[in-house]
């Protein structure tokens, strides 16, 4: 049960963080006064990305911990 909770919560945190990052990039494109026909995720923009990195890392760490527990259970 704890393994599933770690995996699901990690995936949920990571997914919500990615959705927030996607929304922020789309919002920035929409606020552009010259307009834009499409946008891409700007991974080089460290000023905005630094707000999302801790939750990306937290979600990834929870997924790794859940995967580690899952593998350890099936190994023994």
N, C-alpha and C positions, 0 to 999 in steps of 0.2 A: 504494500500500500504506500509506504513511504517513497519507494522508488518511482512509482507512477506519479505521485504528487510532485516530486522533484522534476521529473521530465515534463509534465504538463505545465507546471508553474514557470519553468524556465522557457519553454516554447512560447507560452503566453506573454511573458515579459519581453522576450526578444521580438515577437511578432508585433506587439503593441508599440514598441520602440521603433521598429522599422516603419510601421504605418505612420507614426508621428514624424519621422524623418522625411518620409515621402510627402506627407501633407505640408510640411514646412517648405520643402522645395517647390511644390506646386503653388503654394501661397506666395512665395517670393517671386515666382514667374508671373503670377497674376498681378502682383503689385508693380511690376515693371511698367514704366510709363510708355515705353515704345511697343509694348505688347510682345507676346511670344506665341508661336504656333505649337510649340512642344517644349518639354523640359527634360533634363536628365538629373540624376542624383549627383550633387556636387560634393564628392568625397574630399576634395582639396580644401574646402572651406572649413578650416579648423575652428574658426571662431564659433560657428553654430554647431559643428559636429561635437565639440568638446562637451556640450550639454547632454548628448545622447550616448557617449562612449561608456559612462559608468553603468547604465542600464543594459547596454549591449553586452558588456562584460558579465554583469550579474546574471542575465538570462543564459548566456553561454556557459557560465560556471555551474549553474543549477542543472542544465542539460547534461553537462559532462559528469557531474556528481551522480545524477540519476543513471546515466549510462554505465558508469563505473560500478555502481551497486548492482545493476542488472547483470553485467558481465560477471561480477564476483559471485553472484548467486548461482549462475548457470555453470560456472567453473567448478564449484565444490560439490 
